[in-house]
Amino acid sequence: MTPAPGVLLLTMLYGVLWLMLITFGTQWGVTQLEAGRASIIIIMELVAAVVSASLLLGETLAPLELVGGLLVVTAVLVETARECSLPTAASGRV
């Protein structure tokens, strides 16, 4: 059964506006961060999307895909540890 043209148009309009809002919000947010952290956040979004899709669809990830995801998560942990160990400018030590 095909939805009514008005419903289809409203659904497409909602999807386009929502995706545009999300995209602009993400792009603005990463411009406020340093490049290394912003790139990790963007790539982490992809990992979250792949894991969500595989859980929702009942798929299993291939070993190479799992290794890639683990490398991204490792990069996030390394970046977080690096940020925690850097001295701050407010402390007077550089």
PDB file of N, CA, C and O in Angstrom, chain B, residues numbered from 101:
ATOM      1  N   MET B 101       0.836  -1.174   0.000  1.00  0.00           N
ATOM      2  CA  MET B 101       0.000   0.000   0.000  1.00  0.00           C
ATOM      3  C   MET B 101       0.889   1.249   0.000  1.00  0.00           C
ATOM      4  O   MET B 101       1.783   1.385   0.835  1.00  0.00           O
ATOM      5  N   THR B 102       0.640   2.122  -0.911  1.00  0.00           N
ATOM      6  CA  THR B 102       1.414   3.353  -1.063  1.00  0.00           C
ATOM      7  C   THR B 102       0.794   4.452  -0.200  1.00  0.00           C
ATOM      8  O   THR B 102      -0.424   4.629  -0.206  1.00  0.00           O
ATOM      9  N   PRO B 103       1.626   5.193   0.545  1.00  0.00           N
ATOM     10  CA  PRO B 103       1.061   6.283   1.350  1.00  0.00           C
ATOM     11  C   PRO B 103       0.529   7.399   0.454  1.00  0.00           C
ATOM     12  O   PRO B 103       0.919   7.524  -0.707  1.00  0.00           O
ATOM     13  N   ALA B 104      -0.338   8.177   0.998  1.00  0.00           N
ATOM     14  CA  ALA B 104      -0.902   9.306   0.264  1.00  0.00           C
ATOM     15  C   ALA B 104       0.207  10.296  -0.090  1.00  0.00           C
ATOM     16  O   ALA B 104       1.168  10.443   0.666  1.00  0.00           O
ATOM     17  N   PRO B 105       0.081  10.979  -1.237  1.00  0.00           N
ATOM     18  CA  PRO B 105       1.139  11.922  -1.649  1.00  0.00           C
ATOM     19  C   PRO B 105       1.436  12.994  -0.607  1.00  0.00           C
ATOM     20  O   PRO B 105       2.595  13.376  -0.446  1.00  0.00           O
ATOM     21  N   GLY B 106       0.437  13.487   0.097  1.00  0.00           N
ATOM     22  CA  GLY B 106       0.665  14.495   1.123  1.00  0.00           C
ATOM     23  C   GLY B 106       1.498  13.955   2.276  1.00  0.00           C
ATOM     24  O   GLY B 106       2.368  14.653   2.797  1.00  0.00           O
ATOM     25  N   VAL B 107       1.236  12.718   2.673  1.00  0.00           N
ATOM     26  CA  VAL B 107       1.994  12.095   3.761  1.00  0.00           C
ATOM     27  C   VAL B 107       3.431  11.874   3.331  1.00  0.00           C
ATOM     28  O   VAL B 107       4.361  12.110   4.103  1.00  0.00           O
ATOM     29  N   LEU B 108       3.610  11.424   2.106  1.00  0.00           N
ATOM     30  CA  LEU B 108       4.954  11.196   1.586  1.00  0.00           C
ATOM     31  C   LEU B 108       5.738  12.504   1.506  1.00  0.00           C
ATOM     32  O   LEU B 108       6.917  12.543   1.858  1.00  0.00           O
ATOM     33  N   LEU B 109       5.101  13.555   1.054  1.00  0.00           N
ATOM     34  CA  LEU B 109       5.760  14.867   0.963  1.00  0.00           C
ATOM     35  C   LEU B 109       6.137  15.397   2.344  1.00  0.00           C
ATOM     36  O   LEU B 109       7.244  15.901   2.533  1.00  0.00           O
ATOM     37  N   LEU B 110       5.229  15.287   3.306  1.00  0.00           N
ATOM     38  CA  LEU B 110       5.529  15.752   4.665  1.00  0.00           C
ATOM     39  C   LEU B 110       6.648  14.929   5.295  1.00  0.00           C
ATOM     40  O   LEU B 110       7.489  15.473   6.011  1.00  0.00           O
ATOM     41  N   THR B 111       6.665  13.634   5.037  1.00  0.00           N
ATOM     42  CA  THR B 111       7.724  12.780   5.566  1.00  0.00           C
ATOM     43  C   THR B 111       9.070  13.165   4.980  1.00  0.00           C
ATOM     44  O   THR B 111      10.065  13.246   5.702  1.00  0.00           O
ATOM     45  N   MET B 112       9.108  13.402   3.683  1.00  0.00           N
ATOM     46  CA  MET B 112      10.358  13.805   3.040  1.00  0.00           C
ATOM     47  C   MET B 112      10.814  15.177   3.539  1.00  0.00           C
ATOM     48  O   MET B 112      12.002  15.385   3.782  1.00  0.00           O
ATOM     49  N   LEU B 113       9.888  16.100   3.690  1.00  0.00           N
ATOM     50  CA  LEU B 113      10.218  17.435   4.187  1.00  0.00           C
ATOM     51  C   LEU B 113      10.774  17.369   5.612  1.00  0.00           C
ATOM     52  O   LEU B 113      11.764  18.029   5.930  1.00  0.00           O
ATOM     53  N   TYR B 114      10.137  16.575   6.460  1.00  0.00           N
ATOM     54  CA  TYR B 114      10.601  16.395   7.829  1.00  0.00           C
ATOM     55  C   TYR B 114      12.014  15.801   7.830  1.00  0.00           C
ATOM     56  O   TYR B 114      12.882  16.263   8.570  1.00  0.00           O
ATOM     57  N   GLY B 115      12.239  14.789   7.008  1.00  0.00           N
ATOM     58  CA  GLY B 115      13.557  14.160   6.944  1.00  0.00           C
ATOM     59  C   GLY B 115      14.633  15.121   6.474  1.00  0.00           C
ATOM     60  O   GLY B 115      15.724  15.164   7.042  1.00  0.00           O
ATOM     61  N   VAL B 116      14.331  15.893   5.439  1.00  0.00           N
ATOM     62  CA  VAL B 116      15.320  16.837   4.914  1.00  0.00           C
ATOM     63  C   VAL B 116      15.628  17.922   5.944  1.00  0.00           C
ATOM     64  O   VAL B 116      16.794  18.239   6.178  1.00  0.00           O
ATOM     65  N   LEU B 117      14.597  18.490   6.559  1.00  0.00           N
ATOM     66  CA  LEU B 117      14.832  19.545   7.548  1.00  0.00           C
ATOM     67  C   LEU B 117      15.569  19.011   8.767  1.00  0.00           C
ATOM     68  O   LEU B 117      16.478  19.667   9.276  1.00  0.00           O
ATOM     69  N   TRP B 118      15.191  17.836   9.238  1.00  0.00           N
ATOM     70  CA  TRP B 118      15.836  17.258  10.404  1.00  0.00           C
ATOM     71  C   TRP B 118      17.298  16.940  10.117  1.00  0.00           C
ATOM     72  O   TRP B 118      18.173  17.245  10.927  1.00  0.00           O
ATOM     73  N   LEU B 119      17.566  16.327   8.963  1.00  0.00           N
ATOM     74  CA  LEU B 119      18.951  16.017   8.610  1.00  0.00           C
ATOM     75  C   LEU B 119      19.777  17.290   8.430  1.00  0.00           C
ATOM     76  O   LEU B 119      20.950  17.327   8.803  1.00  0.00           O
ATOM     77  N   MET B 120      19.172  18.330   7.862  1.00  0.00           N
ATOM     78  CA  MET B 120      19.888  19.594   7.703  1.00  0.00           C
ATOM     79  C   MET B 120      20.217  20.206   9.064  1.00  0.00           C
ATOM     80  O   MET B 120      21.326  20.696   9.275  1.00  0.00           O
ATOM     81  N   LEU B 121      19.265  20.178   9.976  1.00  0.00           N
ATOM     82  CA  LEU B 121      19.499  20.716  11.314  1.00  0.00           C
ATOM     83  C   LEU B 121      20.599  19.943  12.033  1.00  0.00           C
ATOM     84  O   LEU B 121      21.478  20.544  12.652  1.00  0.00           O
ATOM     85  N   ILE B 122      20.557  18.640  11.956  1.00  0.00           N
ATOM     86  CA  ILE B 122      21.582  17.814  12.598  1.00  0.00           C
ATOM     87  C   ILE B 122      22.954  18.078  11.984  1.00  0.00           C
ATOM     88  O   ILE B 122      23.943  18.220  12.702  1.00  0.00           O
ATOM     89  N   THR B 123      23.010  18.144  10.650  1.00  0.00           N
ATOM     90  CA  THR B 123      24.285  18.367   9.969  1.00  0.00           C
ATOM     91  C   THR B 123      24.872  19.722  10.334  1.00  0.00           C
ATOM     92  O   THR B 123      26.052  19.813  10.672  1.00  0.00           O
ATOM     93  N   PHE B 124      24.063  20.772  10.271  1.00  0.00           N
ATOM     94  CA  PHE B 124      24.574  22.098  10.631  1.00  0.00           C
ATOM     95  C   PHE B 124      24.982  22.164  12.100  1.00  0.00           C
ATOM     96  O   PHE B 124      25.988  22.790  12.436  1.00  0.00           O
ATOM     97  N   GLY B 125      24.218  21.531  12.969  1.00  0.00           N
ATOM     98  CA  GLY B 125      24.573  21.508  14.383  1.00  0.00           C
ATOM     99  C   GLY B 125      25.895  20.813  14.633  1.00  0.00           C
ATOM    100  O   GLY B 125      26.715  21.284  15.422  1.00  0.00           O
ATOM    101  N   THR B 126      26.102  19.690  13.958  1.00  0.00           N
ATOM    102  CA  THR B 126      27.356  18.957  14.115  1.00  0.00           C
ATOM    103  C   THR B 126      28.525  19.754  13.561  1.00  0.00           C
ATOM    104  O   THR B 126      29.578  19.841  14.192  1.00  0.00           O
ATOM    105  N   GLN B 127      28.340  20.334  12.387  1.00  0.00           N
ATOM    106  CA  GLN B 127      29.420  21.102  11.773  1.00  0.00           C
ATOM    107  C   GLN B 127      29.787  22.320  12.618  1.00  0.00           C
ATOM    108  O   GLN B 127      30.969  22.632  12.763  1.00  0.00           O
ATOM    109  N   TRP B 128      28.796  23.010  13.176  1.00  0.00           N
ATOM    110  CA  TRP B 128      29.098  24.145  14.036  1.00  0.00           C
ATOM    111  C   TRP B 128      29.823  23.683  15.295  1.00  0.00           C
ATOM    112  O   TRP B 128      30.773  24.321  15.749  1.00  0.00           O
ATOM    113  N   GLY B 129      29.361  22.560  15.855  1.00  0.00           N
ATOM    114  CA  GLY B 129      29.965  22.060  17.088  1.00  0.00           C
ATOM    115  C   GLY B 129      31.432  21.709  16.921  1.00  0.00           C
ATOM    116  O   GLY B 129      32.248  22.021  17.789  1.00  0.00           O
ATOM    117  N   VAL B 130      31.778  21.060  15.810  1.00  0.00           N
ATOM    118  CA  VAL B 130      33.174  20.670  15.634  1.00  0.00           C
ATOM    119  C   VAL B 130      34.068  21.849  15.291  1.00  0.00           C
ATOM    120  O   VAL B 130      35.285  21.762  15.458  1.00  0.00           O
ATOM    121  N   THR B 131      33.496  22.953  14.815  1.00  0.00           N
ATOM    122  CA  THR B 131      34.341  24.129  14.579  1.00  0.00           C
ATOM    123  C   THR B 131      34.780  24.765  15.886  1.00  0.00           C
ATOM    124  O   THR B 131      35.716  25.564  15.901  1.00  0.00           O
ATOM    125  N   GLN B 132      34.121  24.425  16.978  1.00  0.00           N
ATOM    126  CA  GLN B 132      34.479  24.966  18.283  1.00  0.00           C
ATOM    127  C   GLN B 132      35.541  24.128  19.000  1.00  0.00           C
ATOM    128  O   GLN B 132      35.984  24.491  20.090  1.00  0.00           O
ATOM    129  N   LEU B 133      35.948  23.016  18.396  1.00  0.00           N
ATOM    130  CA  LEU B 133      36.923  22.105  18.990  1.00  0.00           C
ATOM    131  C   LEU B 133      38.226  22.127  18.206  1.00  0.00           C
ATOM    132  O   LEU B 133      38.280  22.621  17.080  1.00  0.00           O
ATOM    133  N   GLU B 134      39.274  21.586  18.814  1.00  0.00           N
ATOM    134  CA  GLU B 134      40.520  21.429  18.076  1.00  0.00           C
ATOM    135  C   GLU B 134      40.340  20.315  17.042  1.00  0.00           C
ATOM    136  O   GLU B 134      39.460  19.467  17.188  1.00  0.00           O
ATOM    137  N   ALA B 135      41.156  20.318  16.020  1.00  0.00           N
ATOM    138  CA  ALA B 135      40.974  19.423  14.873  1.00  0.00           C
ATOM    139  C   ALA B 135      41.037  17.938  15.261  1.00  0.00           C
ATOM    140  O   ALA B 135      40.239  17.140  14.770  1.00  0.00           O
ATOM    141  N   GLY B 136      41.963  17.568  16.123  1.00  0.00           N
ATOM    142  CA  GLY B 136      42.101  16.161  16.506  1.00  0.00           C
ATOM    143  C   GLY B 136      40.866  15.634  17.208  1.00  0.00           C
ATOM    144  O   GLY B 136      40.392  14.539  16.906  1.00  0.00           O
ATOM    145  N   ARG B 137      40.354  16.394  18.126  1.00  0.00           N
ATOM    146  CA  ARG B 137      39.163  15.981  18.868  1.00  0.00           C
ATOM    147  C   ARG B 137      37.932  15.970  17.965  1.00  0.00           C
ATOM    148  O   ARG B 137      37.101  15.066  18.060  1.00  0.00           O
ATOM    149  N   ALA B 138      37.811  16.964  17.095  1.00  0.00           N
ATOM    150  CA  ALA B 138      36.664  17.036  16.189  1.00  0.00           C
ATOM    151  C   ALA B 138      36.646  15.849  15.235  1.00  0.00           C
ATOM    152  O   ALA B 138      35.584  15.281  14.980  1.00  0.00           O
ATOM    153  N   SER B 139      37.796  15.468  14.708  1.00  0.00           N
ATOM    154  CA  SER B 139      37.835  14.339  13.773  1.00  0.00           C
ATOM    155  C   SER B 139      37.475  13.034  14.472  1.00  0.00           C
ATOM    156  O   SER B 139      36.817  12.178  13.880  1.00  0.00           O
ATOM    157  N   ILE B 140      37.893  12.874  15.710  1.00  0.00           N
ATOM    158  CA  ILE B 140      37.550  11.661  16.445  1.00  0.00           C
ATOM    159  C   ILE B 140      36.049  11.604  16.719  1.00  0.00           C
ATOM    160  O   ILE B 140      35.447  10.533  16.644  1.00  0.00           O
ATOM    161  N   ILE B 141      35.446  12.738  17.033  1.00  0.00           N
ATOM    162  CA  ILE B 141      34.005  12.759  17.282  1.00  0.00           C
ATOM    163  C   ILE B 141      33.238  12.388  16.019  1.00  0.00           C
ATOM    164  O   ILE B 141      32.281  11.617  16.079  1.00  0.00           O
ATOM    165  N   ILE B 142      33.650  12.931  14.879  1.00  0.00           N
ATOM    166  CA  ILE B 142      32.974  12.628  13.624  1.00  0.00           C
ATOM    167  C   ILE B 142      33.105  11.137  13.294  1.00  0.00           C
ATOM    168  O   ILE B 142      32.128  10.509  12.887  1.00  0.00           O
ATOM    169  N   ILE B 143      34.281  10.579  13.462  1.00  0.00           N
ATOM    170  CA  ILE B 143      34.475   9.158  13.161  1.00  0.00           C
ATOM    171  C   ILE B 143      33.735   8.296  14.176  1.00  0.00           C
ATOM    172  O   ILE B 143      33.229   7.231  13.824  1.00  0.00           O
ATOM    173  N   MET B 144      33.666   8.733  15.417  1.00  0.00           N
ATOM    174  CA  MET B 144      32.939   7.976  16.437  1.00  0.00           C
ATOM    175  C   MET B 144      31.449   7.924  16.119  1.00  0.00           C
ATOM    176  O   MET B 144      30.779   6.949  16.459  1.00  0.00           O
ATOM    177  N   GLU B 145      30.925   8.958  15.475  1.00  0.00           N
ATOM    178  CA  GLU B 145      29.532   8.926  15.030  1.00  0.00           C
ATOM    179  C   GLU B 145      29.309   7.782  14.046  1.00  0.00           C
ATOM    180  O   GLU B 145      28.280   7.108  14.089  1.00  0.00           O
ATOM    181  N   LEU B 146      30.277   7.570  13.164  1.00  0.00           N
ATOM    182  CA  LEU B 146      30.163   6.468  12.206  1.00  0.00           C
ATOM    183  C   LEU B 146      30.185   5.120  12.907  1.00  0.00           C
ATOM    184  O   LEU B 146      29.426   4.220  12.549  1.00  0.00           O
ATOM    185  N   VAL B 147      31.044   4.977  13.896  1.00  0.00           N
ATOM    186  CA  VAL B 147      31.099   3.723  14.651  1.00  0.00           C
ATOM    187  C   VAL B 147      29.767   3.473  15.360  1.00  0.00           C
ATOM    188  O   VAL B 147      29.253   2.355  15.350  1.00  0.00           O
ATOM    189  N   ALA B 148      29.217   4.510  15.970  1.00  0.00           N
ATOM    190  CA  ALA B 148      27.923   4.371  16.644  1.00  0.00           C
ATOM    191  C   ALA B 148      26.827   3.992  15.652  1.00  0.00           C
ATOM    192  O   ALA B 148      25.953   3.187  15.976  1.00  0.00           O
ATOM    193  N   ALA B 149      26.863   4.563  14.447  1.00  0.00           N
ATOM    194  CA  ALA B 149      25.861   4.233  13.426  1.00  0.00           C
ATOM    195  C   ALA B 149      25.985   2.790  12.979  1.00  0.00           C
ATOM    196  O   ALA B 149      24.975   2.111  12.799  1.00  0.00           O
ATOM    197  N   VAL B 150      27.205   2.311  12.797  1.00  0.00           N
ATOM    198  CA  VAL B 150      27.409   0.921  12.368  1.00  0.00           C
ATOM    199  C   VAL B 150      26.953  -0.052  13.448  1.00  0.00           C
ATOM    200  O   VAL B 150      26.289  -1.044  13.150  1.00  0.00           O
ATOM    201  N   VAL B 151      27.303   0.224  14.693  1.00  0.00           N
ATOM    202  CA  VAL B 151      26.888  -0.660  15.791  1.00  0.00           C
ATOM    203  C   VAL B 151      25.367  -0.646  15.935  1.00  0.00           C
ATOM    204  O   VAL B 151      24.755  -1.699  16.115  1.00  0.00           O
ATOM    205  N   SER B 152      24.761   0.522  15.858  1.00  0.00           N
ATOM    206  CA  SER B 152      23.302   0.617  15.967  1.00  0.00           C
ATOM    207  C   SER B 152      22.619  -0.148  14.842  1.00  0.00           C
ATOM    208  O   SER B 152      21.665  -0.890  15.076  1.00  0.00           O
ATOM    209  N   ALA B 153      23.109   0.034  13.629  1.00  0.00           N
ATOM    210  CA  ALA B 153      22.505  -0.658  12.481  1.00  0.00           C
ATOM    211  C   ALA B 153      22.651  -2.163  12.601  1.00  0.00           C
ATOM    212  O   ALA B 153      21.723  -2.907  12.284  1.00  0.00           O
ATOM    213  N   SER B 154      23.802  -2.613  13.054  1.00  0.00           N
ATOM    214  CA  SER B 154      23.995  -4.060  13.180  1.00  0.00           C
ATOM    215  C   SER B 154      23.109  -4.641  14.282  1.00  0.00           C
ATOM    216  O   SER B 154      22.616  -5.761  14.152  1.00  0.00           O
ATOM    217  N   LEU B 155      22.904  -3.890  15.362  1.00  0.00           N
ATOM    218  CA  LEU B 155      22.019  -4.374  16.427  1.00  0.00           C
ATOM    219  C   LEU B 155      20.555  -4.378  15.981  1.00  0.00           C
ATOM    220  O   LEU B 155      19.816  -5.323  16.259  1.00  0.00           O
ATOM    221  N   LEU B 156      20.147  -3.316  15.289  1.00  0.00           N
ATOM    222  CA  LEU B 156      18.763  -3.235  14.844  1.00  0.00           C
ATOM    223  C   LEU B 156      18.430  -4.271  13.782  1.00  0.00           C
ATOM    224  O   LEU B 156      17.320  -4.803  13.759  1.00  0.00           O
ATOM    225  N   LEU B 157      19.383  -4.561  12.903  1.00  0.00           N
ATOM    226  CA  LEU B 157      19.132  -5.496  11.811  1.00  0.00           C
ATOM    227  C   LEU B 157      19.545  -6.923  12.133  1.00  0.00           C
ATOM    228  O   LEU B 157      19.316  -7.833  11.337  1.00  0.00           O
ATOM    229  N   GLY B 158      20.150  -7.120  13.291  1.00  0.00           N
ATOM    230  CA  GLY B 158      20.563  -8.463  13.685  1.00  0.00           C
ATOM    231  C   GLY B 158      21.749  -8.983  12.893  1.00  0.00           C
ATOM    232  O   GLY B 158      21.924 -10.195  12.766  1.00  0.00           O
ATOM    233  N   GLU B 159      22.563  -8.088  12.361  1.00  0.00           N
ATOM    234  CA  GLU B 159      23.736  -8.474  11.584  1.00  0.00           C
ATOM    235  C   GLU B 159      24.938  -8.655  12.510  1.00  0.00           C
ATOM    236  O   GLU B 159      24.967  -8.134  13.625  1.00  0.00           O
ATOM    237  N   THR B 160      25.909  -9.392  12.032  1.00  0.00           N
ATOM    238  CA  THR B 160      27.171  -9.514  12.763  1.00  0.00           C
ATOM    239  C   THR B 160      28.258  -8.808  11.974  1.00  0.00           C
ATOM    240  O   THR B 160      28.273  -8.851  10.743  1.00  0.00           O
ATOM    241  N   LEU B 161      29.153  -8.169  12.676  1.00  0.00           N
ATOM    242  CA  LEU B 161      30.245  -7.467  12.025  1.00  0.00           C
ATOM    243  C   LEU B 161      31.358  -8.439  11.677  1.00  0.00           C
ATOM    244  O   LEU B 161      31.630  -9.383  12.418  1.00  0.00           O
ATOM    245  N   ALA B 162      31.995  -8.199  10.546  1.00  0.00           N
ATOM    246  CA  ALA B 162      33.135  -9.008  10.132  1.00  0.00           C
ATOM    247  C   ALA B 162      34.322  -8.687  11.041  1.00  0.00           C
ATOM    248  O   ALA B 162      34.367  -7.610  11.637  1.00  0.00           O
ATOM    249  N   PRO B 163      35.273  -9.600  11.153  1.00  0.00           N
ATOM    250  CA  PRO B 163      36.433  -9.346  12.015  1.00  0.00           C
ATOM    251  C   PRO B 163      37.183  -8.065  11.669  1.00  0.00           C
ATOM    252  O   PRO B 163      37.628  -7.350  12.566  1.00  0.00           O
ATOM    253  N   LEU B 164      37.328  -7.766  10.383  1.00  0.00           N
ATOM    254  CA  LEU B 164      38.031  -6.545   9.993  1.00  0.00           C
ATOM    255  C   LEU B 164      37.257  -5.304  10.423  1.00  0.00           C
ATOM    256  O   LEU B 164      37.861  -4.302  10.804  1.00  0.00           O
ATOM    257  N   GLU B 165      35.943  -5.357  10.366  1.00  0.00           N
ATOM    258  CA  GLU B 165      35.117  -4.238  10.827  1.00  0.00           C
ATOM    259  C   GLU B 165      35.240  -4.051  12.327  1.00  0.00           C
ATOM    260  O   GLU B 165      35.283  -2.921  12.813  1.00  0.00           O
ATOM    261  N   LEU B 166      35.296  -5.150  13.062  1.00  0.00           N
ATOM    262  CA  LEU B 166      35.488  -5.065  14.512  1.00  0.00           C
ATOM    263  C   LEU B 166      36.839  -4.453  14.866  1.00  0.00           C
ATOM    264  O   LEU B 166      36.940  -3.631  15.776  1.00  0.00           O
ATOM    265  N   VAL B 167      37.870  -4.862  14.139  1.00  0.00           N
ATOM    266  CA  VAL B 167      39.209  -4.306  14.385  1.00  0.00           C
ATOM    267  C   VAL B 167      39.210  -2.811  14.108  1.00  0.00           C
ATOM    268  O   VAL B 167      39.785  -2.044  14.881  1.00  0.00           O
ATOM    269  N   GLY B 168      38.578  -2.379  13.018  1.00  0.00           N
ATOM    270  CA  GLY B 168      38.496  -0.951  12.713  1.00  0.00           C
ATOM    271  C   GLY B 168      37.783  -0.174  13.804  1.00  0.00           C
ATOM    272  O   GLY B 168      38.225   0.906  14.196  1.00  0.00           O
ATOM    273  N   GLY B 169      36.676  -0.728  14.295  1.00  0.00           N
ATOM    274  CA  GLY B 169      35.948  -0.079  15.378  1.00  0.00           C
ATOM    275  C   GLY B 169      36.775   0.006  16.649  1.00  0.00           C
ATOM    276  O   GLY B 169      36.758   1.025  17.339  1.00  0.00           O
ATOM    277  N   LEU B 170      37.499  -1.062  16.958  1.00  0.00           N
ATOM    278  CA  LEU B 170      38.356  -1.047  18.141  1.00  0.00           C
ATOM    279  C   LEU B 170      39.488  -0.028  18.012  1.00  0.00           C
ATOM    280  O   LEU B 170      39.875   0.602  18.996  1.00  0.00           O
ATOM    281  N   LEU B 171      40.015   0.132  16.804  1.00  0.00           N
ATOM    282  CA  LEU B 171      41.059   1.143  16.596  1.00  0.00           C
ATOM    283  C   LEU B 171      40.514   2.543  16.817  1.00  0.00           C
ATOM    284  O   LEU B 171      41.193   3.390  17.396  1.00  0.00           O
ATOM    285  N   VAL B 172      39.301   2.791  16.362  1.00  0.00           N
ATOM    286  CA  VAL B 172      38.698   4.110  16.570  1.00  0.00           C
ATOM    287  C   VAL B 172      38.465   4.356  18.055  1.00  0.00           C
ATOM    288  O   VAL B 172      38.754   5.442  18.558  1.00  0.00           O
ATOM    289  N   VAL B 173      37.947   3.358  18.757  1.00  0.00           N
ATOM    290  CA  VAL B 173      37.711   3.504  20.201  1.00  0.00           C
ATOM    291  C   VAL B 173      39.032   3.705  20.931  1.00  0.00           C
ATOM    292  O   VAL B 173      39.101   4.486  21.880  1.00  0.00           O
ATOM    293  N   THR B 174      40.082   3.007  20.497  1.00  0.00           N
ATOM    294  CA  THR B 174      41.404   3.188  21.095  1.00  0.00           C
ATOM    295  C   THR B 174      41.908   4.609  20.873  1.00  0.00           C
ATOM    296  O   THR B 174      42.495   5.209  21.774  1.00  0.00           O
ATOM    297  N   ALA B 175      41.679   5.153  19.670  1.00  0.00           N
ATOM    298  CA  ALA B 175      42.086   6.534  19.398  1.00  0.00           C
ATOM    299  C   ALA B 175      41.352   7.506  20.307  1.00  0.00           C
ATOM    300  O   ALA B 175      41.935   8.487  20.770  1.00  0.00           O
ATOM    301  N   VAL B 176      40.084   7.242  20.562  1.00  0.00           N
ATOM    302  CA  VAL B 176      39.312   8.094  21.471  1.00  0.00           C
ATOM    303  C   VAL B 176      39.909   8.043  22.876  1.00  0.00           C
ATOM    304  O   VAL B 176      40.063   9.077  23.527  1.00  0.00           O
ATOM    305  N   LEU B 177      40.238   6.858  23.333  1.00  0.00           N
ATOM    306  CA  LEU B 177      40.815   6.717  24.670  1.00  0.00           C
ATOM    307  C   LEU B 177      42.184   7.396  24.766  1.00  0.00           C
ATOM    308  O   LEU B 177      42.489   8.032  25.775  1.00  0.00           O
ATOM    309  N   VAL B 178      43.006   7.265  23.725  1.00  0.00           N
ATOM    310  CA  VAL B 178      44.321   7.906  23.721  1.00  0.00           C
ATOM    311  C   VAL B 178      44.170   9.425  23.726  1.00  0.00           C
ATOM    312  O   VAL B 178      44.874  10.117  24.460  1.00  0.00           O
ATOM    313  N   GLU B 179      43.252   9.944  22.907  1.00  0.00           N
ATOM    314  CA  GLU B 179      43.023  11.385  22.862  1.00  0.00           C
ATOM    315  C   GLU B 179      42.524  11.894  24.207  1.00  0.00           C
ATOM    316  O   GLU B 179      42.942  12.959  24.661  1.00  0.00           O
ATOM    317  N   THR B 180      41.639  11.148  24.843  1.00  0.00           N
ATOM    318  CA  THR B 180      41.118  11.549  26.147  1.00  0.00           C
ATOM    319  C   THR B 180      42.223  11.544  27.200  1.00  0.00           C
ATOM    320  O   THR B 180      42.321  12.467  28.008  1.00  0.00           O
ATOM    321  N   ALA B 181      43.050  10.506  27.187  1.00  0.00           N
ATOM    322  CA  ALA B 181      44.150  10.434  28.147  1.00  0.00           C
ATOM    323  C   ALA B 181      45.157  11.551  27.914  1.00  0.00           C
ATOM    324  O   ALA B 181      45.712  12.098  28.867  1.00  0.00           O
ATOM    325  N   ARG B 182      45.394  11.889  26.651  1.00  0.00           N
ATOM    326  CA  ARG B 182      46.329  12.962  26.326  1.00  0.00           C
ATOM    327  C   ARG B 182      45.801  14.299  26.832  1.00  0.00           C
ATOM    328  O   ARG B 182      46.559  15.104  27.373  1.00  0.00           O
ATOM    329  N   GLU B 183      44.521  14.534  26.661  1.00  0.00           N
ATOM    330  CA  GLU B 183      43.924  15.784  27.122  1.00  0.00           C
ATOM    331  C   GLU B 183      43.961  15.882  28.642  1.00  0.00           C
ATOM    332  O   GLU B 183      44.167  16.969  29.184  1.00  0.00           O
ATOM    333  N   CYS B 184      43.768  14.779  29.327  1.00  0.00           N
ATOM    334  CA  CYS B 184      43.777  14.795  30.797  1.00  0.00           C
ATOM    335  C   CYS B 184      45.168  15.012  31.357  1.00  0.00           C
ATOM    336  O   CYS B 184      45.316  15.552  32.453  1.00  0.00           O
ATOM    337  N   SER B 185      46.202  14.595  30.612  1.00  0.00           N
ATOM    338  CA  SER B 185      47.552  14.702  31.140  1.00  0.00           C
ATOM    339  C   SER B 185      48.253  16.004  30.755  1.00  0.00           C
ATOM    340  O   SER B 185      49.318  16.307  31.295  1.00  0.00           O
ATOM    341  N   LEU B 186      47.675  16.785  29.826  1.00  0.00           N
ATOM    342  CA  LEU B 186      48.307  18.051  29.446  1.00  0.00           C
ATOM    343  C   LEU B 186      48.115  19.091  30.544  1.00  0.00           C
ATOM    344  O   LEU B 186      47.027  19.207  31.108  1.00  0.00           O
ATOM    345  N   PRO B 187      49.165  19.847  30.849  1.00  0.00           N
ATOM    346  CA  PRO B 187      49.016  20.927  31.824  1.00  0.00           C
ATOM    347  C   PRO B 187      48.174  22.046  31.228  1.00  0.00           C
ATOM    348  O   PRO B 187      48.215  22.302  30.025  1.00  0.00           O
ATOM    349  N   THR B 188      47.422  22.696  32.076  1.00  0.00           N
ATOM    350  CA  THR B 188      46.575  23.789  31.608  1.00  0.00           C
ATOM    351  C   THR B 188      47.319  25.111  31.680  1.00  0.00           C
ATOM    352  O   THR B 188      48.257  25.260  32.463  1.00  0.00           O
ATOM    353  N   ALA B 189      46.902  26.061  30.871  1.00  0.00           N
ATOM    354  CA  ALA B 189      47.534  27.385  30.885  1.00  0.00           C
ATOM    355  C   ALA B 189      47.251  28.122  32.186  1.00  0.00           C
ATOM    356  O   ALA B 189      48.050  28.956  32.613  1.00  0.00           O
ATOM    357  N   ALA B 190      46.120  27.822  32.820  1.00  0.00           N
ATOM    358  CA  ALA B 190      45.749  28.507  34.063  1.00  0.00           C
ATOM    359  C   ALA B 190      46.659  28.109  35.218  1.00  0.00           C
ATOM    360  O   ALA B 190      46.802  28.867  36.177  1.00  0.00           O
ATOM    361  N   SER B 191      47.276  26.930  35.142  1.00  0.00           N
ATOM    362  CA  SER B 191      48.111  26.487  36.246  1.00  0.00           C
ATOM    363  C   SER B 191      49.488  27.143  36.231  1.00  0.00           C
ATOM    364  O   SER B 191      50.253  27.015  37.187  1.00  0.00           O
ATOM    365  N   GLY B 192      49.805  27.854  35.128  1.00  0.00           N
ATOM    366  CA  GLY B 192      51.089  28.516  35.059  1.00  0.00           C
ATOM    367  C   GLY B 192      52.187  27.648  34.475  1.00  0.00           C
ATOM    368  O   GLY B 192      53.280  28.139  34.192  1.00  0.00           O
ATOM    369  N   ARG B 193      51.914  26.377  34.295  1.00  0.00           N
ATOM    370  CA  ARG B 193      52.884  25.464  33.688  1.00  0.00           C
ATOM    371  C   ARG B 193      52.491  25.221  32.259  1.00  0.00           C
ATOM    372  O   ARG B 193      51.312  25.015  31.969  1.00  0.00           O
ATOM    373  N   VAL B 194      53.436  25.239  31.368  1.00  0.00           N
ATOM    374  CA  VAL B 194      53.149  24.997  29.948  1.00  0.00           C
ATOM    375  C   VAL B 194      53.971  23.860  29.447  1.00  0.00           C
ATOM    376  O   VAL B 194      53.875  23.500  28.274  1.00  0.00           O
TER     377      VAL B 194
END
